[in-house]
Amino acid sequence: MYFNRGAAWYAKGDPERAIADYSKALKINPLYVDVYQNRGTAWISKGNFDKAITDYRSALKLDPHSAMAYCGLGNAWVRKGDLEQSITYYSKALENNPRYVEAYLNRGISWYEKGYLDHAIVDYTAILEINPMFSKAYASRGNAWRKKGDYDQAIADYTEALRIDSRSSKVYVNRGNAWYSKGNLDNAISDYTDALMINPRDGKAYANRGDAWYQKRNIRSAVLDYYNALDIHKNYIRIYNNLAWILATCPDESYRNGSEAFKLAKKAIDLESNPFTMGTLAAAYAEIGQFKEAVITQKKAIDLLKMQSGHNKIDEFEKRLSFYEKNQPWREKNVKEGKGVCP
């Protein structure tokens, strides 16, 4: 009774009551493997990963071949931030159950997070050999292909995922990102729009569609999408910075608004000070005529940029500085296709 009621509480989203019932079940029968496993999963939901690990280990003492317990240990170690340990336990789960889809999926995700993309692709492919209709495996493999820079393969996998499950706004966004990286802005905008039809509160879809509109020089639509993104995500650093950049540097004066650009740039700086947020703040200073502050801020941006290896933006940053030193604001006249808004 306690086991079934605990499972019911967990299914209703109440892990605390589930844990209480599982604990009562274990007082009656301390050799009940499934209860330890389920309580471990509930502990993960509560954020108590050490107690989860203890329960999964207790399950393995009773059943050394429990793939579920090994997989649970993998999940707990992921939450604790140790991907190496998680991969070890997912692998043990698969040794005991070579057709355990969840273990392949989670190990693939851990490989992906560690940057071992080929390993991740192998695991996602293994899932599809077991279950060719598992859309999440296609979507996850698409993410790995996209990170490898193989956008055609990524698009093919995202398309297959959407054929199986056409209601995933996240997959539409990711396919849109792949189209964007290929320079196909129209297809990217179409996918971001489809994502928003499914989930009108998808901030990433607004933000990324804004980038695509900007590359197409549709400034009005870009600005609207950026503001919509910020309405959903109040701490979206990139979008604060992008909006501030447009409002400070757009060659069409009807879109420029120095005071709003300054406010947005300050917000971006408050969230994260880096060469690009600092450079945008400098542009905002220049737009409102505070050239002394623009020079000081742009010099700080250049110093920060020089501390980062492999950057080819120094000349561009110094060119902007030369404008501010001549009491001239910067105007963003050229946008490179496929790049972000802010240089």
JOLIN-V54643 format. One record per pair of residues at least 6 apart in sequence whose C-alpha atoms are under 6 Angstrom apart, sorted by the first residue. I is the first residue (numbers start at 1). J is the second residue. Records with the same first field share a line. If there is no record, write none. Layout:
I->J  J
This chain:
2->21  25
3->22  25
6->18  21  22
9->18
10->18
15->42
19->39
22->35
33->59
36->55  59
37->56  69
40->52  55  56
43->52
44->52
49->76
53->73
56->69
65->96
67->93  96
70->89  93
71->90  93  103
74->86  89  90
77->86
78->86
83->110
87->107
90->103  107
101->127
104->123
108->120  123
111->120
112->120
117->144
121->141
124->137  141
135->161  164
138->157  161
139->158  161
142->154  157  158
145->154
146->154
151->178
155->175
158->175
169->195  198
172->191  195
173->192  205
176->188  191  192
179->188
180->188
181->338
183->338
185->212
189->209
192->205  209
203->229  232
206->225  229
207->226  229
210->222  225  226
213->222
214->222
215->337
237->268
240->264  268
241->265  268
242->341  342
244->261  264  265
245->280
247->256  257  261
248->256  258  261  284  287
249->330  331  332
250->331  332
251->331
258->284  287  288
261->284
262->284
265->281
269->277
275->301  304  305
278->301
279->298  301
282->294  297  298
285->294
286->294  329
287->329
291->324  327
295->324
